Amino acid sequence: MYLKLLNGLWAVPIVIVIWLLRPFVLVKIMSFRSEHIGGYVPKSANYLRSYKKQAGTLEIYGTTGKNNTFWTRLIKRSGLPLYGDWVQYLYYWINLLPNPEKNKIFNVGRNFYDETNWNFQYEKIMPFELNEKKAGEEWLRNHGWGGEPYVCIIVRDSAFLDHLSPPTVKNNCDYHNYRDSDINTYIEGIKWLIDKGYFVIRMGSKMRSPILFTDKKFVDYPFCNEKSDFLDVWLFANCTYTISTGTGPDLISAVYNKPILLINVLPFAIELVMFFKETIIPKKLFKLDTGIPLTIKEYFLTHNYYNTETYSNNNILIEDLQSSEILDYIVEFDSCVRRDFKKDKSNELMQQSVWQVFFGINDNAKLKNHKHPHANFSQLWIDKNH
């Protein structure tokens, strides 16, 4: 609040000018919450896709401070009028005006998809430059890559939020530690991918500890000396596919239309389960008092459980997938990618029946026509829980 008041000394006079200009030029403002890349990436990509200059209107976009500087530069050079964190103070003080919504850009949420064209190619409106392609590939070669397809894997832990937040805020982040997983339970899957001819990169700008695995075809990127905002973006955007626990940076892959295996993921948030090319496997959920596994419908009823306490208060025990289960799901997903997500008739009917249950929960029915055609629940998971 102190910074908002201090910056009001210059922002308020500008806001008054913006108000006086209304009859002539409508200045509209939007400020992205940029410190969390999981919100910043899809929102900014969506605004870029839909942005068009309009006569009599001046749109100004900004950030709220910390951000991936390369992503910001990429969005800006691709055509969105995106400026610095000073815009957030204009966005705040614009509320002084009568009808302040006139000078705000409508918030379209985190969704980056184009329901009229599920195969919308963001790489055409926000391409990488030739020197960036060379830099990315040179980094890969320097770390053992020989031109083979590569897979990114990112497993959420609390290290990034601990780094991002001051102690007073950090303690409040513990409420969703149930989303964390142990990277070492993915080692069997990583070994299998390498045996199948993939180069594998564990991603993440900040992670708590190195993985207990080494191989000439594997890079533990969080603990490399040559990290950068550029590589954080470029590697996700150019991989064959990404394996993730639903962390935020994985959405870079989604924006660039790369398949994603969401594994050990919770909660069943709407934006995670239906809007991009993905296969979904949640953590295991049991009745706390009896140890009985939840049914698929009961899984879906937890879609808005966003903290550990809510699960326990509703008699639900959360359990991570075991290494052998993770391996099985990776093998299944790799097969799906290789056959371009084509399903046989029996599996297609089973998927439809599960989605029918999903759309029968709460207000999900209104989203029935908005599901990405390649958003699926794992067939193995369905078989185990149906």
Order of alpha helices (4+ residues) and beta strands (2+ residues): alpha-beta-alpha-beta-alpha-alpha-alpha-alpha-beta-alpha-alpha-alpha-beta-beta-alpha-beta-alpha-beta-alpha-beta-beta-alpha-alpha-beta-alpha-alpha-beta-alpha
